[in-house]
Amino acid sequence: MWTEMFGGDGGWCAADANDPKYFYGEYVYLNIHRSTDGGATSDYISGQFWDGSQWTWKPIPYRITDAMTQKALFIAPFVLDPNNSNCILGGGFSLWRTNNAKAPNTNNTGPIWTAIKNSVGRKISAIAVAAGNSKLIYVGHEDGEVFKTLNGTQTGPVWQRVDHTGSNPLTPTRYCSCITIDPTNSNTVYVAFGGYNRGNIWKTTDGGVKWSNLGNLLPESPVRAIAVHPRKPNFVYLGTEVGVFASEDSGATWSPTNEGPTNCSVDDLFWMKETLVCATHGRGMFTIDLSSV
């Protein structure tokens, strides 16, 4: 059974794997909301609140100052840290973090937000946190720039640009749509891009020093989602503008799926244990049990 916990234009969402009462979603421009009752109701935790007559904002640090401005994408990314359900990272011009996502929400207090990555003048479009290591964070931008940090839990993390550097660089200069870190080896990272071009999925096996293009055999179509099998990392799945593609050799070759969605746009892929869930644009959701892989 599905319930609607919030209305309006929707964006990214997250579910607390440790507490079924907590769900997160967003309205446009990084205005994040939270449910504490299993999705029955929801209210903003990014700082905006209704004072009885109009929408207004809480004082700093109880607000994301990029939210509801042109400093964030219309559909801006946010993620729940897979290792810490009290930590949310949200992307505007800056990367914002709260470490008390479950704090009581009032008109004057709530989760505390701080910027942990300064603006580079381009909006953040993708965020990934390594499973088992909250210090390792990757961030992608709308122009294709990609950064990583090895000390992302610190007050002021050090960020390193990993695109357009080295002998085998990550070269696309278009919208970075998704970043996925291999759950079994955090040195292996997949990065996806938009645009009706070839070469929209790239991979590194050494933490971003060298990159390889895995997309030349795929259709000239945006790649929107990447999922790596939690137990068999050579099995990789892509959600694209024209359906789901799968690889059994870590992206060396690809084949279209014959199960679930056909050639519709696939906006997200995520795991429920070893069941892969596919969210499409207007065609519903599909699941497939891949525990026998």
Protein Blocks (a to p, Z undefined) as FASTA:
>chain_A
ZZdfbgcjdddddddfkbmkbccdddeehiacddfegomaccdfklpacehjaccddddf
kbcfkgopakbcfbacddddfkbmkbccdddfbccddfblmgccdfkbccddddfbdceh
iacfbdcddehiakbccdddfkopacddfklmbmbdcdddfehiajbdcfbfcdcfbdcd
dfkbmkbccdddedjdehiaccdfehomaccdfklmpccdddfbdcddfklmmbccdddf
kbccddfegolaccddfehjakbccfbdcdehjaccdddehiapadddfklZZ
